[in-house]
Amino acid sequence: MSAATAPATVTPPETVRNAYALWLTAVAAGAFETVLAVGRMTADGTGSAAGIAIGLAVRLTVFTAAVLIARRMRAGAGWARTTLALGLGVLGTASMVVQPLGHLLAGGSVSAALGRADALDWLFGASRAVHVAAVLTAVALMFRPAANAYFRLRHSRSPGTAVAAGRVTVARPVLLGRPARLRHPVRPLHRRR
C-alpha cells in the first residue's frame, strides 16, 4: 500500500491579497498620472518628443516590473516582498513626494499652490494621494503577522502544507482514496493570545 498526499492549495492570507490589490491600484494611479503629465506637457509644449518617449519607456518598464513582482509577492516569494517594500515603498514614495516637499522647503506656500491649481492639477493631486496611500498601505499589509507567517511558510514549505486565512493547515495523507488518520494532532505554528 502506498500513501499519497492529497493536493494542498496554498491560498495567500487576506492581508497579502489586499496588498496585491493595492499594488495594482498604485500602478493604475501611476499610469493615470503619466497620462495627465504627458497631456499637460503636450498641451503646454514643455516636453520634447524624445523626452516624453524616454519618460514613457521608463514608466512602462517600472509599471510592468511592479505588476510582475507583485504577482510573485502574492505567490509567496519573500524576495518580491522585500523588493516592493524597498524599491517602491521607500524609493518610489520618496520620488513622489520630493517635488512637493522641495516646494515647501524653498519657502513655497500650500495655499498659494492650491490657489493657482487648475482642474488638471487637482485631478493629478487626487491621483497622487491615492497612489501614495495605496503604496504605504500595501507595504504595511505585507508585514502583518498573517503575511509574515505566509512568507515564512512559503519559504520553508514542505508538500502538504498550506495557509488559509492566515492559519497553517496540513493536508491529510490519503490511503486507497480515503483520508488516513493522523497519529499526532496538527498544531498551529503560533498560538493566538
Salt bridges, closest charged atoms under 4 A:
GLU33 OE1 - ARG128 NH2 2.84
GLU33 OE2 - HIS131 ND1 3.17
ASP118 OD2 - ARG40 NH2 2.87
ASP121 OD1 - ARG40 NH1 3.48
